[in-house]
Amino acid sequence: MELLSEDQQLIADSAAGFLRDGHGIAAFRALREVGDDANSAILADLAEMGWMGIVIPEALGGVGLGYRAAGLIAEELGRNLTVSPFVSSAILAGTALASAGGDLAQNWAPKIATGDAVVALAMDEAAKHRPERIATAVTGAPGALKLNGRKTYVVDGGVADRLIVTAKRGDDLCLVMCDPLAVGVTRAPQVMLDHCNTAAVIFEDVEIAGADILAQGAAADQILAKTLAAGRAIAAAEQLGVAKAAAEQTYDYLRTRKQFGVLIGQFQALQHRAADLYCELAQVSSLIAAALNALDEDSAEVETLTRAAKAKMARVGRQATEEGVQMHGGIGMTDEMDLGLLMKRDRALTEFLGDAGYHTEWILRQRGI
């Protein structure tokens, strides 16, 4: 088990207390009742805590504490089912802008860090995560560029102030900063089963300037690869928090629920299942920590570790939520129980940035299997 540094432990403790007291599962239920799927009240709070600039360097207005620290925050966000633009804006967009640098980064990274803007990454074009399949295109001569295409499942795309759009310009990958209110952009907001917001976005002859291109060619490939790796690791950390919350509720139930006058936690079959889940959570927690540390160290193993963490966490997340529901019996999926809500968030996070099958297949191909 990884031992956290004093600073990391302070971040973990402050995140746990802050989110539990003001943005916990009870707050999530209240947001669901009023239909606030973007949690409009939380952005200023996250920015004030310094979390929106957690991976943005100080030179760009952030705090630059790195991905391991961001993972500790994400885990508590998952544990409390907190709805926020942390992963989409602070991590994905923050990583892309910090990696690209230039005028766009100087302008928008500080706004992300202060909570004055939400920037979302628009990349997927089909039902499943396949960022390499890009039909969206930038065409035209310099000074008369047009953006055309369609993106799906743009997390926080319905509330974003800017979109970072993946597109092709000839054979080159292109990352384009686009105003979602520009002429030719159509957004269709969607609320997912876990109550988080996404959007489908259509671009029809949207005029863009050369200055709107964040990166192109090999530089864009490298930036997108690092951005997706960061997103995978942080999403896995959030899913870990969801799984731990489900497991803790299950363990508490085993300690208190009686059947035939005996605590069900004394049944050997349930003890074995609970012990297996505990071990799986410990293993995946270490794997996620390794992936986050690799990001901070700019290790050559970043791609493999982040994909392995995402794939492993998808399987453990399913185990944690399904075991919880089964061990609670018929009440497990009732709305009064938090387990059903945790299961929905777990399933959404599994699909976000690629499911277990997608990343496992990549790892096997890399090993020639």
JOSUL-V798343 format. One line per field, one symbol per residue. ss: DSSP state (H for helix, E for strand, - for the rest). phi: phi as a letter, one per 20 degrees, with the letter a starting at -180 (. if undefined). burial: # if it has 9 or more other C-alpha atoms within 8 Angstrom, else .. Layout:
BEGIN
ss = ???
phi = ???
burial = ???
END
This chain:
BEGIN
ss = -----HHHHHHHHHHHHHHHHH--HHHHHHHHHH--------HHHHHH--HHH----HHH------HHHHHHHHHHHHH------HHHHHHHHHHHHHHH-HHHHHHHHHHHHH----EEEE--------------EEE-----EEEEEEE----------EEEEEEEE--EEEEEEE------EEEEEEE-----EEEEEEEEEEEE-HHHEEEE-HHHHHHHHHHHHHHHHHHHHHHHHHHHHHHHHHHHHHHH-EE--EEHHH-HHHHHHHHHHHHHHHHHHHHHHHHHHHHHH----HHHHHHHHHHHHHHHHHHHHHHHHHHHHHHHH----HHHHHHHHHHHHHH----HHHHHHHHHHH---
phi = .feffffffffffffffffffccefffffffffenefdlfeegffffffnffdfdefffdnedlenefffffffffffgdlfeaefffefefffffffffmnffffeefffffemebdddedcfccfdfbffecdgcdcoegnbecdcqbcdlefmffdfebdedebdcmeefcddecffeffoecddfcdefemeecbecddclffcdgfeefabmgffgfffffffffffffffffffffffffffffffffedfdclmcfffefffffffffffgffffffffffffffffffelffegfffffffffffffffffffffffffemfegdfffefgffffffgffffffmoefffffffffffeme
burial = .......##.##..##.###..###.##..##...####...##.##..########..#######################################.##..###.########.#########...##...#.####....###############.##########..#######.#...##.#.####.#.#########.####..######.###.##.######################.###.#####.....###....##.##..##.###.#############.....#..########################...##...#.##################..##..##.....
END
